[in-house]
Amino acid sequence: MTERKPPGVPFESWVDKQIRDAQRRGEFDELPGAGQPLPAVLDTPYDELWWVKRKMAREGLAMLPPTLALRKEAEDALAAALAAPSERIVRKIITEVNVRIRDMMFKPPPGPPLGKKPYDVEEVVREWRERRAAAGTAEPDPQA
């Protein structure tokens, strides 16, 4: 049990003595985060769900509404298609994401609207070809 502050001893020096004694006993050795900077969350405004967000980040989880998750997936798919090594892969990536976009358009889940329409496969392939030509990799596609 913590001892009481003796009368007549200034509070600050009593606390300092308690800390020094605990340090000598090694009670602060090997604490988690020892020697590391304080987390940046101290600079942010208070958030009631701070602990939920921190737990999700620690566990590697993310929770977006389904429409926002699909928007991100569609943008990632478009970027992957434009960087694909062959026209066949471009068509496959865009066709797969278009199926999910159409499903969500016709069976919308709760949450914000999707705000996306299926990609025009031929338009994406045309842009892919233009980028390859501009990069100097416009040799014939063996997998087309």
C-alpha positions as CSV (number, residue, x, y, z in Angstrom):
1,M,0.0,0.0,0.0
2,T,1.2,3.5,-0.7
3,E,2.3,5.4,2.3
4,R,0.7,8.7,3.2
5,K,2.4,12.0,2.7
6,P,3.8,13.1,6.0
7,P,2.5,16.4,7.3
8,G,4.8,19.4,6.6
9,V,6.5,17.8,3.6
10,P,5.8,19.6,0.3
11,F,3.7,17.4,-2.0
12,E,6.1,17.8,-5.0
13,S,9.1,16.6,-3.0
14,W,7.1,13.7,-1.5
15,V,6.0,12.5,-5.0
16,D,9.6,12.9,-6.3
17,K,10.8,10.7,-3.5
18,Q,8.2,8.1,-4.2
19,I,9.3,8.0,-7.9
20,R,13.0,7.8,-7.1
21,D,12.4,5.0,-4.6
22,A,10.4,3.1,-7.2
23,Q,13.1,3.6,-9.8
24,R,15.7,2.3,-7.4
25,R,13.6,-0.8,-6.8
26,G,13.4,-1.3,-10.6
27,E,9.6,-1.0,-10.7
28,F,9.8,1.0,-14.0
29,D,12.1,-1.4,-15.7
30,E,10.8,-3.3,-18.8
31,L,7.5,-1.4,-18.9
32,P,5.8,-1.8,-22.4
33,G,6.9,1.2,-24.6
34,A,9.9,2.1,-22.4
35,G,12.2,4.3,-24.3
36,Q,9.7,5.0,-27.1
37,P,8.0,8.3,-27.8
38,L,4.5,8.9,-26.6
39,P,1.8,7.9,-29.1
40,A,0.6,10.7,-31.4
41,V,-3.0,10.3,-30.2
42,L,-2.2,12.7,-27.4
43,D,-2.2,15.5,-30.0
44,T,-5.7,14.6,-31.4
45,P,-9.1,15.8,-30.0
46,Y,-11.0,13.4,-27.8
47,D,-12.9,10.7,-29.6
48,E,-15.4,8.5,-27.7
49,L,-14.5,5.5,-29.9
50,W,-10.7,5.9,-29.5
51,W,-10.4,2.4,-27.9
52,V,-12.4,0.7,-30.7
53,K,-10.3,2.4,-33.4
54,R,-7.0,1.6,-31.7
55,K,-8.1,-2.1,-31.2
56,M,-9.1,-2.4,-34.8
57,A,-5.8,-0.9,-36.0
58,R,-3.8,-3.2,-33.7
59,E,-5.7,-6.2,-35.0
60,G,-5.3,-5.0,-38.6
61,L,-9.1,-4.6,-39.1
62,A,-10.9,-2.0,-41.1
63,M,-14.6,-1.4,-41.3
64,L,-16.0,0.6,-44.1
65,P,-19.7,0.6,-45.2
66,P,-20.0,-1.9,-48.0
67,T,-20.5,0.8,-50.7
68,L,-17.3,2.7,-49.6
69,A,-15.4,-0.6,-49.5
70,L,-16.5,-1.4,-53.0
71,R,-15.6,2.1,-54.2
72,K,-12.1,1.6,-52.9
73,E,-11.9,-1.9,-54.4
74,A,-13.1,-0.5,-57.8
75,E,-10.4,2.2,-57.7
76,D,-7.7,-0.4,-56.8
77,A,-9.0,-2.7,-59.5
78,L,-8.7,0.1,-62.1
79,A,-5.2,0.9,-61.0
80,A,-4.2,-2.8,-61.1
81,A,-5.8,-3.2,-64.6
82,L,-3.9,-0.2,-65.9
83,A,-0.6,-1.7,-64.6
84,A,-1.4,-5.3,-65.8
85,P,1.1,-7.1,-68.0
86,S,-1.5,-8.3,-70.5
87,E,-4.8,-7.4,-72.1
88,R,-6.3,-10.7,-70.9
89,I,-5.6,-9.8,-67.3
90,V,-6.9,-6.2,-67.8
91,R,-10.2,-7.7,-69.1
92,K,-10.4,-10.2,-66.2
93,I,-9.8,-7.6,-63.5
94,I,-12.3,-5.1,-64.9
95,T,-15.0,-7.8,-65.6
96,E,-14.7,-9.1,-62.0
97,V,-15.1,-5.7,-60.4
98,N,-17.9,-4.9,-62.8
99,V,-19.9,-7.9,-61.5
100,R,-19.6,-6.6,-57.9
101,I,-20.5,-3.1,-58.9
102,R,-23.6,-4.3,-60.8
103,D,-24.6,-6.5,-57.9
104,M,-24.5,-3.5,-55.5
105,M,-26.3,-1.2,-58.0
106,F,-29.2,-3.6,-58.1
107,K,-29.2,-4.7,-54.5
108,P,-27.9,-1.7,-52.6
109,P,-27.0,-2.3,-48.9
110,P,-27.7,0.3,-46.2
111,G,-25.2,3.2,-46.1
112,P,-24.1,5.9,-48.5
113,P,-24.8,5.4,-52.2
114,L,-22.2,3.7,-54.3
115,G,-21.7,6.5,-56.8
116,K,-20.0,4.2,-59.2
117,K,-21.1,2.6,-62.5
118,P,-19.4,-0.4,-64.2
119,Y,-16.3,0.4,-66.1
120,D,-16.3,0.3,-69.9
121,V,-13.9,-2.7,-70.5
122,E,-13.0,-1.5,-74.0
123,E,-12.2,2.0,-72.7
124,V,-10.0,0.7,-69.9
125,V,-8.2,-1.6,-72.5
126,R,-7.7,1.4,-74.8
127,E,-6.2,3.5,-71.9
128,W,-4.0,0.5,-71.0
129,R,-2.7,0.3,-74.6
130,E,-2.0,4.0,-74.7
131,R,-0.1,3.8,-71.4
132,R,2.0,0.9,-72.7
133,A,2.7,2.7,-76.0
134,A,3.8,5.9,-74.1
135,A,6.0,3.8,-71.8
136,G,7.6,2.1,-74.8
137,T,6.3,-1.4,-74.0
138,A,3.9,-1.6,-76.9
139,E,5.1,-4.9,-78.3
140,P,2.4,-7.4,-79.2
141,D,0.6,-8.9,-76.2
142,P,1.1,-12.7,-76.4
143,Q,-1.8,-13.4,-73.9
144,A,-4.4,-11.3,-75.7
